[in-house]
Amino acid sequence: TIPLLAEQLPLRILLADDHLVNQKVALQILKRMGYRADVASNGLEVIDAVFSVHYDVILMDVQMTLMDRLKATRRIRQEYENPTEHPETERPSSTQVSSGNT
Protein backbone atom coordinates (compact mmCIF):
# COMPACT_ATOMS: atom_id res chain seq x y z
CA THR A 1 0.00 0.00 0.00
CA ILE A 2 1.02 3.58 -0.58
CA PRO A 3 1.59 5.51 2.66
CA LEU A 4 -0.61 8.54 3.07
CA LEU A 5 1.10 11.91 3.34
CA ALA A 6 -1.01 12.73 6.38
CA GLU A 7 0.63 9.87 8.25
CA GLN A 8 4.08 11.34 7.57
CA LEU A 9 3.08 15.00 7.99
CA PRO A 10 -0.05 15.48 10.08
CA LEU A 11 -1.63 18.91 9.53
CA ARG A 12 -4.72 20.77 10.63
CA ILE A 13 -6.03 22.36 7.40
CA LEU A 14 -8.51 25.12 6.67
CA LEU A 15 -9.83 25.23 3.10
CA ALA A 16 -11.26 28.59 2.03
CA ASP A 17 -13.22 28.81 -1.21
CA ASP A 18 -16.59 30.31 -2.04
CA HIS A 19 -17.44 27.84 -4.83
CA LEU A 20 -19.04 24.58 -3.70
CA VAL A 21 -17.62 22.55 -6.61
CA ASN A 22 -14.07 23.76 -5.86
CA GLN A 23 -14.56 22.89 -2.19
CA LYS A 24 -15.66 19.36 -3.06
CA VAL A 25 -12.77 18.78 -5.47
CA ALA A 26 -10.18 20.11 -2.98
CA LEU A 27 -11.65 18.08 -0.13
CA GLN A 28 -11.52 14.94 -2.25
CA ILE A 29 -7.86 15.54 -3.15
CA LEU A 30 -7.00 16.14 0.49
CA LYS A 31 -8.92 13.01 1.51
CA ARG A 32 -6.87 10.90 -0.93
CA MET A 33 -3.77 12.22 0.82
CA GLY A 34 -5.24 11.22 4.19
CA TYR A 35 -6.30 14.69 5.30
CA ARG A 36 -9.57 16.23 6.33
CA ALA A 37 -10.12 19.97 6.31
CA ASP A 38 -12.46 22.49 7.80
CA VAL A 39 -14.13 24.73 5.23
CA ALA A 40 -14.70 28.49 5.11
CA SER A 41 -16.73 30.08 2.33
CA ASN A 42 -15.38 33.62 2.56
CA GLY A 43 -12.64 35.69 4.13
CA LEU A 44 -14.70 36.65 7.17
CA GLU A 45 -15.26 32.96 7.97
CA VAL A 46 -11.50 32.44 7.60
CA ILE A 47 -10.82 35.14 10.20
CA ASP A 48 -13.34 33.61 12.62
CA ALA A 49 -11.95 30.11 12.13
CA VAL A 50 -8.27 31.06 12.46
CA PHE A 51 -8.81 32.72 15.82
CA SER A 52 -11.00 29.88 17.10
CA VAL A 53 -8.86 26.88 16.13
CA HIS A 54 -5.14 26.56 15.42
CA TYR A 55 -4.48 25.61 11.79
CA ASP A 56 -1.14 24.57 10.42
CA VAL A 57 -2.10 25.46 6.85
CA ILE A 58 -4.76 27.59 5.18
CA LEU A 59 -5.52 26.84 1.53
CA MET A 60 -7.30 29.97 0.38
CA ASP A 61 -8.87 31.05 -2.92
CA VAL A 62 -7.76 34.49 -4.06
CA GLN A 63 -11.18 35.88 -4.97
CA MET A 64 -13.89 35.27 -2.40
CA THR A 65 -17.02 37.09 -1.38
CA LEU A 66 -17.12 39.49 1.59
CA MET A 67 -13.32 39.47 2.03
CA ASP A 68 -10.68 38.25 -0.44
CA ARG A 69 -7.50 36.34 0.35
CA LEU A 70 -5.28 39.42 0.44
CA LYS A 71 -7.43 41.27 2.97
CA ALA A 72 -7.91 38.17 5.11
CA THR A 73 -4.18 37.44 5.09
CA ARG A 74 -3.33 41.03 6.06
CA ARG A 75 -5.81 40.86 8.93
CA ILE A 76 -4.41 37.56 10.20
CA ARG A 77 -0.84 38.88 10.05
CA GLN A 78 -1.82 42.06 11.91
CA GLU A 79 -3.33 39.99 14.70
CA TYR A 80 -0.27 37.76 14.93
CA GLU A 81 2.10 40.74 15.16
CA ASN A 82 1.28 40.88 18.88
CA PRO A 83 3.66 38.19 20.20
CA THR A 84 2.04 38.16 23.62
CA GLU A 85 -1.34 37.00 22.31
CA HIS A 86 -0.18 35.02 19.29
CA PRO A 87 3.32 33.56 19.41
CA GLU A 88 4.99 33.46 15.98
CA THR A 89 5.11 29.68 16.06
CA GLU A 90 1.32 29.54 16.09
CA ARG A 91 0.75 31.58 12.92
CA PRO A 92 -0.58 29.30 10.19
CA SER A 93 1.01 29.09 6.76
CA SER A 94 -1.23 30.35 3.99
CA THR A 95 -1.14 29.58 0.32
CA GLN A 96 -3.14 30.66 -2.68
CA VAL A 97 -5.35 28.20 -4.48
CA SER A 98 -7.10 28.89 -7.73
CA SER A 99 -9.22 26.88 -10.11
CA GLY A 100 -7.79 28.91 -12.99
CA ASN A 101 -11.21 30.36 -13.83
CA THR A 102 -10.58 34.10 -13.70
Secondary structure, 3 states (H helix, E strand, C coil): CCCCHHHHCCCCEEEECCCHHHHHHHHHHHHHCCCCEEEECCHHHHHHHHCCCCCCEEEEECCCCCCCHHHHHHHHHHHHCCCCCCCHHHCCEEEEECCCCC
